Amino acid sequence: MAFESKIKTIEWVNNASKMIDQTILPYEFKTVEVTTTEGMYFAIKDMIVRGAPAIGIAGAHGVALSALELKDKNLSYSEFISELEKKGEYLKSSRPTAVNLQWAVDKQLELAKKEEMPVGKLVDLLIQNAVKMENEDIEINKKMGDYGAEVVPKGATILTHCNAGALATVGYGTALGVIRSAYAKDNTIKVFADETRPRQQGARLTTWELTQDGIPTTLITDGMCSYFMSKGMINMVVVGADRIAANGDTANKIGTYTVAISAKYHNVPFYIAAPLSTIDISIKSGKEIPIEERSHEEVTHINGKRVCAEGVNIINPGFDVTPHELISGIITEKGILRPDFTESIRKAFGK
């Protein structure tokens, strides 16, 4: 039985991409409508929409918006494709780490180039495909949730880092999808959520989501997980992913690697929950994953107020890479992949 989340993060409505503005949660709940390619670029870059699967759907919507922009320019099919590819590359450059964005944009471009047809018909096809991908995302997440729930012990307290929930997807969640499905079977499940500095997605978003759904949640700071693991108060860890290499190395929000090291030391199972679209089989290891460097102001300021000395040096990588040796399993829509990940990932892709 799937737990029904009340949240729909992103959806195609009347030739626009309607999305929850995640930059103002939990202070205010507001949706925005994105109607242009440029608007989608900045919605992704500025994290109005965030989370790898949701960014992927935003990319698919973005290509559909690009097609609508090009529709009335009297372009030939080949000219249309050339311009659409340029807009697709522009969209992909908004955030480099999450492979779902590249995957979704490329899926749309592949569809556009598959067969020559009138531009008007092609635009309709791209819109239909964007909506199809949007709907499929929820079903994929529910499958992952059900597979993941099978490894959650009764009465477990689960630690999660960042936000890999409905807000990071179209509407159910990857890591939080596992938690939702587990809670549907056992309402004694509890959650510890890392605050997730510097943008505090755990504090702002994960706690908001789970309290909306009535799932008992305790907020802790990023440095507390080892303490609670040493006390036996955390039974397992489930996090999302932004890109997974062919060997299982996983990029996720900065701080995930630290959690994984602590979990390994304390013999706490550490799971990744992510759709197959997050696995990039074109790269052999996490060393090849590009890591986004984000604004220094995310570290120096909280709610617009400076919290450190002027002139201090800042480094702000948005992600880190957890080596596959620290991962107990990768929960996907095709089941739980286990070490050796190179082999299990290869089989999952039918290679």
Secondary structure, 3 states (H helix, E strand, C coil): CCCCCCCCCEEEECCEEEEECCCCCCCCCCEEEECCHHHHHHHHHCCCCCCHHHHHHHHHHHHHHHHHHHCCCCCCHHHHHHHHHHHHHHHHCCCCCCHHHHHHHHHHHHHHHHCCCCHHHHHHHHHHHHHHHHHHHHHHHHHHHHHHHCCCCCCCEEEECCCCEHHHCCCCECHHHHHHHHHHHCCCCEEEEECCCCCCHHHHHHHHHHHHCCCCEEEECHHHHHHHHHCCCCCEEEECCCEEECCCCEEEECCHHHHHHHHHHCCCCEEEECCHHHEECCCCCHHHCCCCECCCHHHHEECCEECCCCCCCCCCECEEEECHHHCCEEEECCEEECCCHHHHHHHHCCC
